[in-house]
Amino acid sequence: MSGVLSEPGAPQRQLPYSVRFEWGLDGARAVVPGADLAVVVDVLSFTTCVSVAVDRGAVVFPYPLRDAGASEFAAHRRATLAGPRGSEGLSLSPGSLRSAPSLDRVVLPSPNGSTLSHELAGSACQVVAVSLRNAAATADWVHATLPDDAVIAVIAAGETWGNGHLRPALEDQLGAGAFIAGLAAAGRHNFSPEAAAAAAAFDAAEPHLAGVLRGCSSGRELIDGGYGDDVVIAAELDAGSDVALLRDGAYRGVSGAS
């Protein structure tokens, strides 16, 4: 990191707002310190995969990239290493996790949401993975377990351009917005303008959410690649019943009302 983002001041940290919204690793480094909860959103497809897996009772270990150390990482945790989308068996495809005959312990590498989760595991007080599937369940869990003045930092993972720079992704803004709208419905307030704007974007898109996901850049990319079913699963608004809470380096499901 360099420049002003290496030492963010109060405006970049969205102080004194209780509910904050930012993008990517740099955004997380700005708004997560001091927060009671960090929320990772990567709708296409890491956090959707996590939601599908924990609904089946599985444990998901985030890992930054499928590199030479990934196999050793998985073996040490007695877990199955997922491959890239399109590979045989488990992969970064929600459909592969849903259709697997059995699902127990999975290492799920990805360059965006999983990388973000892996970093926050060592620095944030608590971390949850949110998708459109479990946004409402997670908002309910926050309402039931965290005080009204808790600081919540919502991080949209986004995608990357070919040069490695962040590409904001509409689907992640909408997933974050669905969760933030759930907080508002539960009576939370003191949202940053960035957080309020994400909720407004979700409210505008909700009546035709599936079509928006199919038409956005990331959705079209997956459909063109033959992975349209992944977009369909990602659009299953509030179909997930479990909150994906990061504990001991892995996402595990907890009840949204606990």
URHUMO-V947758 format. One record per residue. N is the residue number from 1. RES is the residue in one small letter. SS is DSSP state (a for helix, b for strand, c for the rest). PHI is phi in whole degrees, 0 to 359 (* if undefined). OMEGA is omega as a letter, one per 40 degrees, with the letter a starting at -180 (* if undefined). Layout:
n->N res->RES ss->SS phi->PHI omega->OMEGA
n->N res->RES ss->SS phi->PHI omega->OMEGA
This chain:
n->1 res->m ss->c phi->* omega->a
n->2 res->s ss->c phi->211 omega->i
n->3 res->g ss->a phi->69 omega->a
n->4 res->v ss->a phi->297 omega->a
n->5 res->l ss->a phi->292 omega->i
n->6 res->s ss->a phi->289 omega->i
n->7 res->e ss->a phi->224 omega->a
n->8 res->p ss->c phi->295 omega->i
n->9 res->g ss->c phi->271 omega->a
n->10 res->a ss->a phi->303 omega->i
n->11 res->p ss->a phi->298 omega->a
n->12 res->q ss->a phi->293 omega->i
n->13 res->r ss->a phi->276 omega->a
n->14 res->q ss->c phi->60 omega->i
n->15 res->l ss->c phi->282 omega->e
n->16 res->p ss->c phi->258 omega->a
n->17 res->y ss->c phi->287 omega->a
n->18 res->s ss->c phi->276 omega->i
n->19 res->v ss->b phi->243 omega->a
n->20 res->r ss->b phi->239 omega->i
n->21 res->f ss->b phi->219 omega->i
n->22 res->e ss->b phi->212 omega->a
n->23 res->w ss->b phi->242 omega->i
n->24 res->g ss->a phi->66 omega->a
n->25 res->l ss->a phi->297 omega->i
n->26 res->d ss->a phi->297 omega->i
n->27 res->g ss->a phi->297 omega->i
n->28 res->a ss->a phi->298 omega->a
n->29 res->r ss->a phi->294 omega->i
n->30 res->a ss->a phi->277 omega->a
n->31 res->v ss->a phi->254 omega->a
n->32 res->v ss->c phi->282 omega->a
n->33 res->p ss->c phi->306 omega->a
n->34 res->g ss->c phi->88 omega->i
n->35 res->a ss->c phi->281 omega->i
n->36 res->d ss->c phi->278 omega->a
n->37 res->l ss->b phi->211 omega->i
n->38 res->a ss->b phi->252 omega->a
n->39 res->v ss->b phi->241 omega->a
n->40 res->v ss->b phi->263 omega->a
n->41 res->v ss->b phi->234 omega->i
n->42 res->d ss->c phi->214 omega->a
n->43 res->v ss->c phi->294 omega->i
n->44 res->l ss->c phi->241 omega->e
n->45 res->s ss->c phi->212 omega->a
n->46 res->f ss->a phi->301 omega->a
n->47 res->t ss->a phi->287 omega->i
n->48 res->t ss->a phi->292 omega->i
n->49 res->c ss->a phi->301 omega->a
n->50 res->v ss->a phi->298 omega->i
n->51 res->s ss->a phi->299 omega->i
n->52 res->v ss->a phi->300 omega->a
n->53 res->a ss->a phi->291 omega->a
n->54 res->v ss->a phi->290 omega->i
n->55 res->d ss->a phi->297 omega->i
n->56 res->r ss->c phi->268 omega->i
n->57 res->g ss->c phi->86 omega->a
n->58 res->a ss->c phi->275 omega->i
n->59 res->v ss->b phi->247 omega->a
n->60 res->v ss->b phi->240 omega->i
n->61 res->f ss->b phi->264 omega->i
n->62 res->p ss->b phi->286 omega->i
n->63 res->y ss->b phi->214 omega->a
n->64 res->p ss->c phi->301 omega->a
n->65 res->l ss->c phi->217 omega->i
n->66 res->r ss->c phi->276 omega->a
n->67 res->d ss->c phi->253 omega->a
n->68 res->a ss->c phi->296 omega->a
n->69 res->g ss->c phi->274 omega->a
n->70 res->a ss->a phi->294 omega->a
n->71 res->s ss->a phi->296 omega->i
n->72 res->e ss->a phi->295 omega->i
n->73 res->f ss->a phi->302 omega->a
n->74 res->a ss->a phi->293 omega->a
n->75 res->a ss->a phi->297 omega->a
n->76 res->h ss->a phi->296 omega->a
n->77 res->r ss->c phi->257 omega->i
n->78 res->r ss->c phi->53 omega->a
n->79 res->a ss->c phi->235 omega->i
n->80 res->t ss->b phi->274 omega->i
n->81 res->l ss->b phi->274 omega->i
n->82 res->a ss->c phi->284 omega->i
n->83 res->g ss->b phi->266 omega->i
n->84 res->p ss->c phi->292 omega->i
n->85 res->r ss->c phi->305 omega->a
n->86 res->g ss->c phi->98 omega->i
n->87 res->s ss->c phi->281 omega->a
n->88 res->e ss->c phi->287 omega->i
n->89 res->g ss->c phi->85 omega->a
n->90 res->l ss->c phi->292 omega->a
n->91 res->s ss->b phi->206 omega->i
n->92 res->l ss->c phi->281 omega->i
n->93 res->s ss->c phi->226 omega->a
n->94 res->p ss->a phi->305 omega->i
n->95 res->g ss->a phi->298 omega->i
n->96 res->s ss->a phi->292 omega->i
n->97 res->l ss->a phi->283 omega->i
n->98 res->r ss->a phi->287 omega->a
n->99 res->s ss->a phi->269 omega->a
n->100 res->a ss->c phi->300 omega->a
n->101 res->p ss->c phi->303 omega->i
n->102 res->s ss->c phi->217 omega->a
n->103 res->l ss->c phi->212 omega->a
n->104 res->d ss->c phi->231 omega->a
n->105 res->r ss->b phi->237 omega->a
n->106 res->v ss->b phi->230 omega->i
n->107 res->v ss->b phi->263 omega->a
n->108 res->l ss->b phi->239 omega->i
n->109 res->p ss->b phi->285 omega->i
n->110 res->s ss->c phi->199 omega->a
n->111 res->p ss->c phi->283 omega->a
n->112 res->n ss->c phi->244 omega->a
n->113 res->g ss->a phi->297 omega->a
n->114 res->s ss->a phi->289 omega->i
n->115 res->t ss->a phi->298 omega->i
n->116 res->l ss->a phi->298 omega->i
n->117 res->s ss->a phi->299 omega->a
n->118 res->h ss->a phi->299 omega->i
n->119 res->e ss->a phi->290 omega->a
n->120 res->l ss->a phi->290 omega->i
n->121 res->a ss->c phi->303 omega->a
n->122 res->g ss->c phi->262 omega->a
n->123 res->s ss->c phi->228 omega->a
n->124 res->a ss->c phi->270 omega->i
n->125 res->c ss->c phi->297 omega->i
n->126 res->q ss->c phi->216 omega->a
n->127 res->v ss->b phi->226 omega->i
n->128 res->v ss->b phi->233 omega->i
n->129 res->a ss->b phi->256 omega->a
n->130 res->v ss->b phi->240 omega->i
n->131 res->s ss->c phi->230 omega->i
n->132 res->l ss->c phi->297 omega->a
n->133 res->r ss->c phi->295 omega->a
n->134 res->n ss->c phi->239 omega->a
n->135 res->a ss->a phi->299 omega->a
n->136 res->a ss->a phi->293 omega->i
n->137 res->a ss->a phi->299 omega->a
n->138 res->t ss->a phi->289 omega->i
n->139 res->a ss->a phi->298 omega->i
n->140 res->d ss->a phi->297 omega->i
n->141 res->w ss->a phi->296 omega->i
n->142 res->v ss->a phi->300 omega->a
n->143 res->h ss->a phi->300 omega->a
n->144 res->a ss->a phi->278 omega->a
n->145 res->t ss->a phi->243 omega->a
n->146 res->l ss->c phi->247 omega->i
n->147 res->p ss->c phi->296 omega->a
n->148 res->d ss->c phi->298 omega->a
n->149 res->d ss->c phi->263 omega->i
n->150 res->a ss->c phi->298 omega->i
n->151 res->v ss->c phi->268 omega->a
n->152 res->i ss->b phi->239 omega->a
n->153 res->a ss->b phi->252 omega->a
n->154 res->v ss->b phi->260 omega->a
n->155 res->i ss->b phi->241 omega->i
n->156 res->a ss->b phi->277 omega->a
n->157 res->a ss->c phi->293 omega->a
n->158 res->g ss->c phi->70 omega->i
n->159 res->e ss->b phi->243 omega->i
n->160 res->t ss->b phi->232 omega->i
n->161 res->w ss->c phi->284 omega->a
n->162 res->g ss->c phi->300 omega->i
n->163 res->n ss->c phi->272 omega->i
n->164 res->g ss->c phi->90 omega->i
n->165 res->h ss->c phi->284 omega->a
n->166 res->l ss->b phi->297 omega->i
n->167 res->r ss->b phi->245 omega->i
n->168 res->p ss->c phi->305 omega->a
n->169 res->a ss->c phi->241 omega->a
n->170 res->l ss->a phi->304 omega->a
n->171 res->e ss->a phi->299 omega->i
n->172 res->d ss->a phi->285 omega->i
n->173 res->q ss->a phi->299 omega->a
n->174 res->l ss->a phi->290 omega->i
n->175 res->g ss->a phi->297 omega->i
n->176 res->a ss->a phi->297 omega->a
n->177 res->g ss->a phi->296 omega->i
n->178 res->a ss->a phi->298 omega->i
n->179 res->f ss->a phi->294 omega->a
n->180 res->i ss->a phi->295 omega->i
n->181 res->a ss->a phi->298 omega->i
n->182 res->g ss->a phi->295 omega->i
n->183 res->l ss->a phi->297 omega->i
n->184 res->a ss->a phi->297 omega->i
n->185 res->a ss->a phi->296 omega->i
n->186 res->a ss->c phi->275 omega->i
n->187 res->g ss->c phi->102 omega->i
n->188 res->r ss->c phi->290 omega->i
n->189 res->h ss->c phi->212 omega->a
n->190 res->n ss->c phi->63 omega->i
n->191 res->f ss->b phi->275 omega->i
n->192 res->s ss->c phi->292 omega->i
n->193 res->p ss->a phi->303 omega->i
n->194 res->e ss->a phi->296 omega->i
n->195 res->a ss->a phi->293 omega->i
n->196 res->a ss->a phi->297 omega->i
n->197 res->a ss->a phi->294 omega->i
n->198 res->a ss->a phi->296 omega->i
n->199 res->a ss->a phi->296 omega->i
n->200 res->a ss->a phi->295 omega->i
n->201 res->a ss->a phi->297 omega->i
n->202 res->f ss->a phi->295 omega->a
n->203 res->d ss->a phi->303 omega->a
n->204 res->a ss->a phi->290 omega->a
n->205 res->a ss->a phi->273 omega->a
n->206 res->e ss->a phi->305 omega->a
n->207 res->p ss->a phi->298 omega->i
n->208 res->h ss->a phi->226 omega->a
n->209 res->l ss->a phi->298 omega->a
n->210 res->a ss->a phi->300 omega->i
n->211 res->g ss->a phi->293 omega->i
n->212 res->v ss->a phi->296 omega->i
n->213 res->l ss->a phi->294 omega->i
n->214 res->r ss->a phi->293 omega->a
n->215 res->g ss->a phi->270 omega->a
n->216 res->c ss->c phi->287 omega->a
n->217 res->s ss->a phi->304 omega->a
n->218 res->s ss->a phi->293 omega->i
n->219 res->g ss->a phi->296 omega->i
n->220 res->r ss->a phi->296 omega->i
n->221 res->e ss->a phi->298 omega->i
n->222 res->l ss->a phi->292 omega->i
n->223 res->i ss->a phi->298 omega->i
n->224 res->d ss->a phi->298 omega->i
n->225 res->g ss->c phi->274 omega->i
n->226 res->g ss->c phi->93 omega->a
n->227 res->y ss->c phi->244 omega->a
n->228 res->g ss->a phi->299 omega->i
n->229 res->d ss->a phi->298 omega->i
n->230 res->d ss->a phi->296 omega->i
n->231 res->v ss->a phi->290 omega->i
n->232 res->v ss->a phi->299 omega->a
n->233 res->i ss->a phi->295 omega->a
n->234 res->a ss->a phi->298 omega->a
n->235 res->a ss->c phi->274 omega->a
n->236 res->e ss->c phi->284 omega->a
n->237 res->l ss->c phi->302 omega->i
n->238 res->d ss->c phi->62 omega->i
n->239 res->a ss->c phi->282 omega->a
n->240 res->g ss->c phi->276 omega->a
n->241 res->s ss->c phi->262 omega->a
n->242 res->d ss->b phi->253 omega->i
n->243 res->v ss->b phi->275 omega->i
n->244 res->a ss->b phi->262 omega->a
n->245 res->l ss->b phi->256 omega->a
n->246 res->l ss->b phi->276 omega->i
n->247 res->r ss->b phi->223 omega->i
n->248 res->d ss->c phi->53 omega->i
n->249 res->g ss->c phi->80 omega->a
n->250 res->a ss->b phi->217 omega->i
n->251 res->y ss->b phi->279 omega->i
n->252 res->r ss->b phi->229 omega->a
n->253 res->g ss->b phi->277 omega->i
n->254 res->v ss->b phi->230 omega->a
n->255 res->s ss->b phi->293 omega->i
n->256 res->g ss->c phi->295 omega->a
n->257 res->a ss->c phi->257 omega->a
n->258 res->s ss->c phi->280 omega->*
